[in-house]
Amino acid sequence: MKSWNIQRTQFKVSDFINWQKNKELNLSPSFQRRSVWPKGAKSYLMDSIVRGLPIPPIILRDIPPDIQTFQSIREVIDGQQRIRTIISFISPGALHDFDASRDKFTIYKSHNDEFGGKAYADLEAVTKKRILDYQFMVHVFPSETDDRDILEIFARMNATGLKLNNQELRNASYFGEFKTLAFEIAAEHLEFWRTWKLFSESAIARMNEVEFTSELMILSMNGISDNTKTVIDGAYKKYDETFGEKKEVAKRLRFMLDFLNDKVDEQPTYLGSKTFFYPIYAAIYSLSYGLDSTLKPIAPKKVSKQKVKGILEKARKLIEEKAPRKVQIASERRVSQAKSRSVLVKYLLS
């Protein structure tokens, strides 16, 4: 049985910078992908480092020293884009193929309000030191590990993973304003999702509550819409770089979720489904802000506890299949379509 003597250690950001400057780091071995990260992903990484958050391990391979120069090389097996991002942010001159249009970036304000829009040179000394002292967990393969072994390692790393769902794909593709707000509000209301039994723990682990938060954000901006990949992807793409409505959308969404917690003494756990929660939320949102209103800053209208109770009672009838036939059909067929959702909202408000 074949095994490898892998060294597991830690190296600082400053170590990688020095190796690159001294030509002791190979960022682009033949089996590595070229740098393809968008600037949002780069900003996200630097924000994680500034905050001291954990980052997946870097995998290196030692290359035997040159017999003439005695220089050792460390070859990057996995983590090229992370290391390249760091070097291009801190010491772009160390990259022989640095391209400003591709590699130059600043930290996004949506990722870090304090350091938003700043390059490395703009940061205070204490923050620069925090970045340089950040330690990566690193796995180092010995020099005798050949390319066939490396390819097998890659295959093993990718063999046991689940296929990414739509929201996990968005998380890997977008790093801007819309995504940041969706994750922020979803995390703030983790207990809400649990209390209302809208998502299982495994669903939360796979970001289903973030996707649903995105739907509620879209409701604030566009009214009732289809629950489709195209609609949600469209919002992430459209509002990735600029999201002028962000502040008002966040205020309304936080108000609504807090309102439901305050006005409902005992959460209707018989719901247990976002399919029915969406029209309930939309109905109460309609009374508070109106579904056709613009996103200009306005105070929500008062909605009585009795009115909320009536909406929840109609939702119970719907779940118990005691609603009018047309409404019942809408709750059972094509419930992800805006037309069916609108039927349910009108019923709850009638």
Sequence and secondary structure as in RCSB ss.txt:
>XXXX:A:sequence
MKSWNIQRTQFKVSDFINWQKNKELNLSPSFQRRSVWPKGAKSYLMDSIVRGLPIPPIILRDIPPDIQTFQSIRE
VIDGQQRIRTIISFISPGALHDFDASRDKFTIYKSHNDEFGGKAYADLEAVTKKRILDYQFMVHVFPSETDDRDI
LEIFARMNATGLKLNNQELRNASYFGEFKTLAFEIAAEHLEFWRTWKLFSESAIARMNEVEFTSELMILSMNGIS
DNTKTVIDGAYKKYDETFGEKKEVAKRLRFMLDFLNDKVDEQPTYLGSKTFFYPIYAAIYSLSYGLDSTLKPIAP
KKVSKQKVKGILEKARKLIEEKAPRKVQIASERRVSQAKSRSVLVKYLLS
>XXXX:A:secstr
      EEEEEEHHHHHHHHHTT EES  TTS      HHHHHHHHHHHHHT     EEEEEE   TTT   EEE
EEE HHHHHHHHHHH GGG TT  HHHH     TTT TTTTT  GGGS HHHHHHHHH EEEEEEE TT  HHHH
HHHHHHHHHS     HHHHHHHH  SHHHHHHHHHHHHTHHHHHHTT S HHHHHTTHHHHHHHHHHHHHHHSS 
   HHHHHHHHHHTSS  TTHHHHHHHHHHHHHHHHHH SS  TT   HHHHHHHHHHHHHHHT TT  SS    
    HHHHHHHHHHHHHHHTT S HHHHHHHHSSTTSHHHHHHHHHHHH 
